[in-house]
């Protein structure tokens, strides 16, 4: 963790997580927050959540809104302001910890909390790709960010995101590097079970909700290059969008590609495919690379800032960004390894899983986040 701060540390009475998160599954994000909540409550710190009112709480586990204190909100700036003001108390020191918020609601929150007994923690989960544009609007946006985040603590999920924040804020003071961690309990729930409808001898798995950023078009080109009998499985939250894009790239894409909806039990899918690929053009961190490696999948990833934070994980194949030929070779190597040297592959799976468990666990992430708050 990169802790550089001259601000006075105070133990909070309450933490309010403000997260614009409405996925149809808990995923690693909520598992991480819930583990953090447990650690905070063990120290006598109250924890509450502000989530979008459209969030499918019923899909986040039984009685999620009963087991946690949740304040649904439409996440318009005015509604966020009203919700947070109602949660502030003069006799309580409160940490307001934001996730997935854009600049406009951040500005509204900072204005609303001016003079309140609180500390704002801004958690950045994405690369600030707009920094590279260099236009007048970019300079204005950077100035607004710098002004809005003044006296806040900023948390980056990878070294690449940290570097972005330092550029935006003009200083490394109050910028904390806390790499994302993995919820192993969520991945271990299904044991060694495999998913139906997959072929571990030929299926290549990729996430495609953010089609171009995730490099699905690159994967498609890699499949076209290969002479092997392979099938690309694209998991996405928006099948229609993915199908439309694939159709534009290759009218015959269905001959070697399938589009499916994302699932909660992703670990069973990881265990059912030949390999998982992440040829992304931009990544802040990339949970899936570490998750897939932990679950025993062969993994191929693009060597881009943010994602390459995980280069310490053994037995992952790294390829240059936007290099379909290199990706195709790496996929065929996975196929050869699976067919020829299963004993070596089994040994590598054990090694990789042990490493990820030791170095990417939630307990160390929680401890580092407690350090950001100044809590022991």
N, C-alpha and C positions, 0 to 999 in steps of 0.2 A: 504494500500500500504506500502510495506517495502522499504523506501528510505534511503539508506545509501551510501553517496557519498561525497568525498572531492574535486571532480573536479569542476572547475569553470563553472557555468551555463551561457550560452549565448543564447539569443533569436535568432532562425535561421531566415534567409531570405527566405530559401527554404527547403522543405522536399521532399526527393525522396524515395518512397516506392519501394523496390526491392522484388518482391514476385513470387516465383516459384509456381504459382497457375493457373491451367487451367481447373477447373471443369466446367461442363456443366450447371451450375446454379450459381447465385450470392452467395447464401447461407449467413450464418451469418458473415463469414469473410469479404466479400466485403461490406456488409451493415455496419459493424463496421468501416472499413477504410474510407468509404465514409462519415460517420458521423464525423469522426475525421478530414477528409479533410475540411468539412464545418466549423468546429470550428477553424481550422488553418487559413483558408482564411478570416474568420471574424476578425482575428487578423493581417491581412495583410501579411500572410506567403504564399508564392507560394507552390503549391503541384503538383508533377509529379509522374508517375508510370512507372516502368519497369516490364512488364509481358512477359511470354513466347509467342513467335510469333504464336504458335499453339493454343493459348487460343481461345475459341469460343466467341469472343466479341459480336457477334450478338445475343447470347443467354443471355447476361447480362443486357438486357434492351435496349430500343431503343436508338440508336446513342451513345453507351457508350463511344466510342473513340472520339466523338465530345464533349460530356459533361465533359470529363476528358482528361488531357494531358497524353497520353500513348506512351511509347517507346517500341515497340515489339522487342524481342531479342531471340535468340535460346538458351540462358542460358548456353552455353559453357563458361568456364572461360575466354577465350580470348575475346569473344563477350561481356561479361559483363564488362570486363575491358574497352574496347573501348567505350561502351555506357556510362558508368559512367564518364570516363574522359571527354567526350564531354559535360557532364552536369555540370561539376565543373567550377566555376568562382572565380578568386582570390579575387574579391571585394564582394563576397557573402559568408556568413557562412551557410553551408548546412548540414542538418541531413540526413544521409543515413540509412534508417530503413529497415532491412532485415527480410524476413519471409520465412520459409520452405527451407532455404538454408543448404546444407550439407557442410562439412569441406572444400572440395576442392575449390568450388567457393568462400567461405569465405576467404580463404588464398589469392586467386587471387585478390579479392576486396581490402583487407587490403594492399597488396603490391601496387596496382594501386593508392590507395588514400593516400599513404605515402607522407607527405608534403603538402597535400591539406588542405584548410580551411574548415574542416568538422568534424563532430562527427558521429561515427558509433553506431547505436542502433541495437543490435542483439535480435530478438524476438523469443524465443523458445516455440514452440507449442506442443512438444512431450517430453515424458519421455526419458532420456538417458539410456536406458536399458543396453547398452553395458558396462556401468560402473561396473556392477556386475560380469562380466566375469573374471576379474583378470588375464588375459593373458598378455604376453609381448606386444602384439599389442594394448591391452587396455591402458597400461601405455604410449605407444608412442602416441596414439590418444589423451589421456588426456593432455600430454605435448604440443601437437600441438594446441589443443583447447585453452589451457591456454596462449600460446604465441600469437595465432591469435587474441584472444579477449582482449588482454592487452589494457587498456585505453578505451575499449568500455563500453557502458552501456548495460547490459543484462536484458531483461524483461522475467519473467516467468509467465505462465498462471495459475499456481496453486502452492500451497505450496510444493507439491511433486517435481514439476519441479524446483522450487527455490532451494530446497535442493540438487538436482542433479547439478545445476549450481554452487552452493557454493563449492561442492566437486571438480568439474572440475577446477574452478578458484582459489580454495584455500583460498577464502575470500568472505565475504558477501558484501564487498565494491563494489558499483556500480551494485549491483543486486537488481532489483525491482520486487516486487510481484504485478501484476495487473491481477486479476482474469478476465477471459473471461466474456463477457456480452451478452445479447440477444437482437436482433433486433425485437421488438414487432410489429412494423408496418408491417414487412414482414409476420409475423404469423397471423396478424389480417386482412390481405387483403381479405381473403375469407369469412370473417364473421363467421357464425356458420355452413357453408356448410360442408357436409360430402362427402367423396370420394366414387365413385361407386366401386362395386366388393369386398367390405369388409363386414364382419359380426361382429358387436360389441358384439355379444353373445359368440363368440368362437375364434376370431382371435387374435393371439399373434404376435406382431410386433418386429422385430430385424433388425439392420443394419449389413450387412455381407460382405462389400467390403474387409475388412481385416478379413478374415474368422476366423482364429484361435485366433487372438488378441481380436476380438469382442466376442469370445466364442460361435459361432454358433453351434459347436459340443456339447457344454455343454447344449445348449437349446434343441438340438435334443435329447439328453439323457433324459432331463426332460420331453419331450413330450412322449417318450417311456415309462417312468415310470408311467405317469398319466393314469387313467382309464376314464378320461373325454373326451368328444367329442370336441377336440380343434384342431386348425390349426395354424401352424407356418408360418408367412409371412416373407420371407427374402428379404429385399431391398438391391440391390447392383448395382454397376456400371459395373460389369462383371458377367453376368448371367452364361456364360459357365463355368467359374471357380467355381462358387458356386455349380452348378449342378454336376460337376465332383466330387467335394469334398463330397457332400451329397451322391452321388451314392456309393462312397467308404465306407462311414460310415454305410449306410443302403440301400440296393437295393430297399426296399419298401418305401423309404422316401416320395414318391409322395402321399402316402395314407393319410398323415397328414401334408404335407409341400408344400408351393408354393414359387417359386422364381420370383421376379419382379424387374424391373429397378427402380432406385431412381427417384423421381419426384421433381419438383420445389415447388409445393404446398404441402409441407409435413404436414402442420397444419391440412388440411382436412383429411389426413390419420390418424393422431394422434386422431382425434375426432371420427374415424370410427371403432376403434378396442377395444377389451376388455382391453388390457394392452400393454404397451411398456416395453421391457426388455433389459437390458444392462449388461449381465453377463461377462463383459470384464476381460481379464487377466492383461491388462495394459492399463492405460489411463492417458493422461496429464491433461485433464479436463473432456470433454464429454458434448458438447453442447446439445446433444439430450435429456439427462436426464432432464435438466431444461426446454428445449423447450416442451417436451412431457407433463411435469407436468403443464406448463403454459396453454397448450391447453386442459387440462382436462382429459388426459389419466391417468389411474392407472399406476404407474411406479415401476419396480423392478430393482435394480442395485446391482452389486457386490461391496463389501466393499474393494476396492483397492485404494492405494494412488493415488491422482489426482482426480479420480472420487468421492471419499468420501469427497472432498472439499465441495460438495453440501449436506452434511448431515444436514445442517441447514434448508433445504427446508422441510416443514412438509408433512407428509402422503406418503413418499416414503418408500418402503420396501427394506431393505438391506439384502443381503445374502453373505455368505462366497464365496470366489473365487473358481471356479472349483468344486462347490457342486451342482450337478444336482438334488439330492434329495431335498435339501432345496429350490432350484429354483422351482421344481415341486409343492411343498407345497405352496409356495408363489403365484404361478399362480392360483392354485385351490382356494386359499383364495380370490383372485381377482374375480374369477368366482362366489364364494358364496356371496361376498359382492354385486356384481352387481345384482344377482338374489333375494337377501333377503332384503338388506337395501339400497335401491336406494336413500332414503331421506338423509341418512348419507353421502352417496357417493357424492350427489349433494352439500352438505354443505362443505365437504372436498375439492371439486373442486374449490369452491369460495375462500376458505381460502388459498389454494395452489397458485392459480393464483395471488391473491393480494400480497402474500409474494414474489413470484418470480419477479413480476413487480416492487416492491419497492426496492428489494435488488440486482437484476441482470440486471438493465436497462443500456442502452448505454450511457446515460448522465453522470452517475457516472464513467463509464469506460473512457470516453473521458476526463473528468476532471483529472483522475489519470494519463492518458497518457500525458496530458499537463504538469503535474507535473514532469514527467520523463524528458521532454524536458526543464524544467525550465521556462515554459510559463504560465502566469496567465490568 
